Amino acid sequence: MQETLKIPKKPKTSAAQRRAADKYISGLDEIRVRVDKGGKEVIKAHAASKGMSLNGYICELIQRDMETKETVSFLSDRLVGLVPSDIDEDKTKTERLSKQTI
């Protein structure tokens, strides 16, 4: 019987690269997202079609959604009081016109 010679595997990353990666990752939060079977590949392919990674695509969607909500909140805070008076003014005009036509 012939013995096989075991050659130690060379690590893919050096210790310095591993420390640098660990340092980078320590500054990030991790969020898990669960999707139906096959959903990950569908979303990943869609992200790739846009030239993005799956992670980048999800992060961009979240950021865009948050910016939209902030914009709506910003505008609604400034429009308070303007819209009701406009509605009341339109209602008054409508009431006057309906009385004239009767």
KESETI-695048 format. One record per residue: residue number from 1; x, y, z of N, C-alpha, C in turn. Coordinates in nm, 3 decimals, always signed. Each point is the difference from the previous one (the first is absolute). Layout:
<NUM,<X,Y,Z>,<X,Y,Z>,<X,Y,Z>>
...
//
This chain:
<1,<+0.083,-0.117,+0.000>,<-0.083,+0.117,+0.000>,<+0.088,+0.124,+0.000>>
<2,<-0.041,+0.094,-0.077>,<+0.078,+0.121,-0.014>,<-0.055,+0.108,+0.092>>
<3,<+0.090,+0.066,+0.072>,<-0.043,+0.107,+0.089>,<-0.008,+0.130,-0.077>>
<4,<-0.103,+0.079,+0.032>,<-0.011,+0.131,-0.065>,<+0.073,+0.102,+0.087>>
<5,<+0.067,+0.085,-0.066>,<+0.076,+0.104,+0.066>,<-0.091,+0.118,+0.029>>
<6,<-0.010,+0.039,+0.125>,<-0.085,+0.112,+0.037>,<+0.082,+0.128,-0.006>>
<7,<-0.043,+0.088,-0.087>,<+0.066,+0.130,-0.014>,<-0.086,+0.102,+0.072>>
<8,<+0.060,+0.075,+0.094>,<-0.080,+0.100,+0.070>,<-0.053,+0.105,-0.098>>
<9,<-0.126,+0.035,+0.019>,<-0.062,+0.100,-0.087>,<+0.048,+0.139,+0.039>>
<10,<+0.027,+0.076,-0.101>,<+0.043,+0.138,+0.021>,<-0.126,+0.083,+0.027>>
<11,<+0.000,+0.081,+0.108>,<-0.119,+0.081,+0.026>,<-0.026,+0.097,-0.116>>
<12,<-0.128,+0.020,-0.028>,<-0.036,+0.089,-0.111>,<+0.028,+0.146,+0.035>>
<13,<-0.006,+0.033,+0.126>,<+0.029,+0.138,+0.042>,<+0.109,-0.002,+0.106>>
<14,<+0.078,+0.104,-0.002>,<+0.106,+0.010,+0.101>,<-0.062,+0.044,+0.132>>
<15,<+0.076,-0.012,+0.106>,<-0.048,+0.043,+0.132>,<-0.030,+0.149,+0.000>>
<16,<+0.082,+0.077,-0.069>,<-0.021,+0.146,-0.007>,<-0.129,+0.032,-0.075>>
<17,<-0.028,-0.072,-0.108>,<-0.124,+0.021,-0.075>,<-0.120,-0.036,+0.085>>
<18,<+0.012,-0.109,+0.076>,<-0.111,-0.043,+0.087>,<-0.027,+0.105,+0.108>>
<19,<+0.106,+0.054,+0.061>,<-0.016,+0.104,+0.102>,<-0.064,+0.125,-0.059>>
<20,<+0.041,+0.037,-0.120>,<-0.058,+0.118,-0.066>,<-0.149,-0.022,-0.029>>
<21,<-0.034,-0.119,-0.047>,<-0.140,-0.032,-0.029>,<-0.082,+0.000,+0.129>>
<22,<+0.055,-0.059,+0.105>,<-0.071,-0.003,+0.129>,<-0.022,+0.142,+0.054>>
<23,<+0.101,+0.085,-0.016>,<-0.012,+0.139,+0.046>,<-0.110,+0.073,-0.077>>
<24,<-0.004,-0.021,-0.131>,<-0.103,+0.062,-0.084>,<-0.139,-0.049,+0.039>>
<25,<-0.015,-0.129,+0.015>,<-0.130,-0.060,+0.032>,<-0.048,+0.041,+0.139>>
<26,<+0.092,+0.024,+0.091>,<-0.039,+0.037,+0.137>,<-0.072,+0.135,+0.003>>
<27,<+0.016,+0.080,-0.104>,<-0.067,+0.131,-0.007>,<-0.135,-0.006,-0.070>>
<28,<-0.048,-0.119,-0.031>,<-0.126,-0.017,-0.073>,<-0.102,-0.074,+0.085>>
<29,<-0.127,+0.026,-0.023>,<-0.108,-0.078,+0.058>,<-0.044,-0.103,-0.102>>
<30,<-0.057,-0.108,+0.048>,<-0.049,-0.104,-0.090>,<-0.150,-0.016,+0.019>>
<31,<-0.071,-0.011,-0.112>,<-0.145,-0.020,+0.001>,<-0.029,-0.124,-0.083>>
<32,<-0.081,-0.089,+0.053>,<-0.040,-0.118,-0.076>,<-0.134,+0.026,-0.066>>
<33,<-0.012,-0.044,-0.123>,<-0.125,+0.012,-0.075>,<-0.038,-0.139,-0.048>>
<34,<-0.121,-0.040,+0.027>,<-0.045,-0.132,-0.043>,<-0.103,+0.016,-0.113>>
<35,<+0.020,-0.078,-0.104>,<-0.092,+0.003,-0.115>,<-0.039,-0.144,-0.034>>
<36,<-0.103,-0.016,-0.080>,<-0.044,-0.133,-0.043>,<+0.114,-0.069,-0.076>>
<37,<-0.003,-0.134,-0.002>,<+0.099,-0.078,-0.074>,<+0.008,+0.051,-0.143>>
<38,<+0.120,+0.023,-0.046>,<+0.022,+0.048,-0.136>,<-0.004,+0.150,-0.012>>
<39,<-0.054,+0.068,+0.100>,<-0.012,+0.145,-0.003>,<+0.135,+0.070,-0.001>>
<40,<+0.094,-0.056,+0.074>,<+0.133,+0.062,+0.007>,<+0.063,+0.007,-0.140>>
<41,<-0.008,-0.108,-0.073>,<+0.061,-0.004,-0.134>,<-0.070,+0.097,-0.096>>
<42,<-0.132,+0.011,+0.013>,<-0.075,+0.093,-0.085>,<+0.043,+0.144,+0.029>>
<43,<+0.007,+0.035,+0.128>,<+0.039,+0.136,+0.040>,<+0.145,+0.026,-0.037>>
<44,<+0.085,-0.100,+0.021>,<+0.142,+0.014,-0.033>,<+0.019,+0.024,-0.150>>
<45,<-0.075,-0.072,-0.083>,<+0.008,+0.018,-0.145>,<-0.049,+0.139,-0.040>>
<46,<-0.106,+0.046,+0.065>,<-0.051,+0.133,-0.030>,<+0.102,+0.107,+0.038>>
<47,<+0.063,-0.017,+0.116>,<+0.104,+0.093,+0.044>,<+0.116,+0.000,-0.099>>
<48,<+0.039,-0.119,-0.045>,<+0.110,-0.012,-0.096>,<-0.035,+0.069,-0.132>>
<49,<-0.127,-0.007,-0.039>,<-0.042,+0.066,-0.125>,<+0.014,+0.152,+0.011>>
<50,<+0.002,+0.050,+0.122>,<+0.020,+0.143,+0.024>,<+0.146,+0.032,+0.032>>
<51,<+0.086,-0.103,-0.009>,<+0.141,+0.019,+0.028>,<+0.031,+0.013,+0.148>>
<52,<-0.084,-0.060,+0.084>,<+0.015,+0.012,+0.144>,<+0.010,-0.137,+0.065>>
<53,<+0.059,-0.001,+0.119>,<-0.001,-0.121,+0.081>,<-0.136,-0.010,+0.068>>
<54,<-0.031,-0.117,+0.051>,<-0.126,-0.020,+0.073>,<-0.006,+0.094,+0.120>>
<55,<+0.108,+0.006,+0.076>,<+0.006,+0.086,+0.118>,<-0.015,+0.148,-0.039>>
<56,<+0.072,+0.042,-0.102>,<-0.008,+0.139,-0.044>,<-0.139,+0.038,-0.047>>
<57,<-0.065,-0.092,-0.071>,<-0.135,+0.024,-0.050>,<-0.099,+0.017,+0.114>>
<58,<+0.006,-0.091,+0.098>,<-0.092,+0.008,+0.114>,<+0.025,+0.128,+0.079>>
<59,<+0.127,+0.032,+0.025>,<+0.033,+0.123,+0.074>,<-0.049,+0.124,-0.072>>
<60,<+0.014,+0.003,-0.134>,<-0.046,+0.116,-0.077>,<-0.152,+0.014,+0.008>>
<61,<-0.073,-0.111,-0.010>,<-0.146,+0.005,+0.010>,<-0.044,+0.054,+0.136>>
<62,<+0.065,-0.046,+0.105>,<-0.034,+0.047,+0.134>,<+0.029,+0.149,+0.013>>
<63,<+0.117,+0.042,-0.046>,<+0.039,+0.141,+0.008>,<-0.099,+0.087,-0.077>>
<64,<-0.034,-0.043,-0.121>,<-0.094,+0.078,-0.083>,<-0.137,+0.011,+0.068>>
<65,<-0.046,-0.110,+0.059>,<-0.128,+0.000,+0.070>,<+0.004,+0.095,+0.119>>
<66,<+0.109,-0.003,+0.074>,<+0.012,+0.087,+0.117>,<+0.005,+0.148,-0.041>>
<67,<+0.070,+0.029,-0.109>,<+0.008,+0.138,-0.049>,<-0.137,+0.048,-0.045>>
<68,<-0.077,-0.086,-0.066>,<-0.134,+0.036,-0.045>,<-0.089,+0.032,+0.119>>
<69,<+0.005,-0.083,+0.103>,<-0.082,+0.024,+0.119>,<+0.042,+0.128,+0.071>>
<70,<+0.131,+0.027,+0.003>,<+0.048,+0.123,+0.063>,<-0.049,+0.121,-0.079>>
<71,<+0.001,-0.011,-0.133>,<-0.047,+0.110,-0.084>,<-0.148,+0.025,+0.022>>
<72,<-0.079,-0.107,+0.005>,<-0.144,+0.013,+0.023>,<-0.025,+0.063,+0.136>>
<73,<+0.073,-0.046,+0.100>,<-0.016,+0.055,+0.135>,<+0.039,+0.147,+0.002>>
<74,<+0.112,+0.034,-0.066>,<+0.047,+0.137,-0.007>,<-0.106,+0.090,-0.065>>
<75,<-0.054,-0.045,-0.113>,<-0.100,+0.080,-0.071>,<-0.130,+0.009,+0.077>>
<76,<-0.044,-0.110,+0.059>,<-0.128,+0.003,+0.071>,<+0.008,+0.090,+0.122>>
<77,<+0.116,+0.006,+0.065>,<+0.016,+0.091,+0.115>,<-0.014,+0.145,-0.044>>
<78,<+0.042,+0.031,-0.122>,<-0.005,+0.137,-0.048>,<-0.133,+0.036,-0.065>>
<79,<-0.077,-0.101,-0.038>,<-0.127,+0.025,-0.066>,<-0.118,+0.002,+0.097>>
<80,<+0.027,-0.032,+0.126>,<-0.107,+0.000,+0.099>,<-0.061,+0.140,+0.005>>
<81,<-0.129,+0.006,-0.008>,<-0.068,+0.129,+0.005>,<-0.027,+0.057,-0.139>>
<82,<+0.082,-0.038,-0.098>,<-0.021,+0.054,-0.134>,<-0.111,-0.077,-0.071>>
<83,<+0.004,-0.129,+0.008>,<-0.095,-0.083,-0.073>,<-0.143,+0.019,+0.050>>
<84,<-0.028,-0.002,+0.132>,<-0.139,+0.016,+0.044>,<-0.060,+0.133,-0.045>>
<85,<+0.075,+0.108,+0.005>,<-0.057,+0.128,-0.041>,<-0.030,-0.001,-0.149>>
<86,<+0.086,-0.065,-0.078>,<-0.027,-0.011,-0.144>,<-0.127,-0.081,-0.023>>
<87,<-0.019,-0.105,+0.077>,<-0.120,-0.083,-0.014>,<-0.123,+0.082,+0.040>>
<88,<+0.010,+0.071,+0.113>,<-0.113,+0.082,+0.044>,<-0.034,+0.105,-0.104>>
<89,<+0.103,+0.060,-0.061>,<-0.023,+0.103,-0.101>,<-0.071,-0.060,-0.121>>
<90,<+0.045,-0.119,-0.043>,<-0.064,-0.067,-0.114>,<-0.145,-0.038,+0.034>>
<91,<-0.023,-0.046,+0.125>,<-0.133,-0.039,+0.042>,<-0.093,+0.122,-0.004>>
<92,<+0.050,+0.115,+0.048>,<-0.079,+0.122,+0.000>,<-0.035,+0.042,-0.142>>
<93,<+0.097,-0.007,-0.091>,<-0.026,+0.034,-0.140>,<-0.106,-0.093,-0.058>>
<94,<+0.011,-0.128,+0.029>,<-0.096,-0.097,-0.051>,<-0.140,+0.027,+0.053>>
<95,<-0.009,+0.033,+0.129>,<-0.131,+0.031,+0.059>,<-0.060,+0.124,-0.066>>
<96,<+0.083,+0.102,-0.023>,<-0.050,+0.123,-0.065>,<-0.049,-0.029,-0.140>>
<97,<+0.077,-0.080,-0.075>,<-0.039,-0.032,-0.138>,<-0.129,-0.082,-0.003>>
<98,<-0.014,-0.095,+0.094>,<-0.120,-0.083,+0.000>,<-0.123,+0.083,+0.035>>
<99,<+0.015,+0.099,+0.087>,<-0.113,+0.088,+0.035>,<-0.041,+0.087,-0.118>>
<100,<+0.100,+0.042,-0.079>,<-0.029,+0.086,-0.115>,<-0.076,-0.078,-0.108>>
<101,<+0.032,-0.128,-0.012>,<-0.064,-0.078,-0.106>,<-0.138,-0.049,+0.037>>
<102,<-0.037,+0.008,+0.128>,<-0.132,-0.051,+0.043>,<-0.107,+0.098,-0.026>>
//
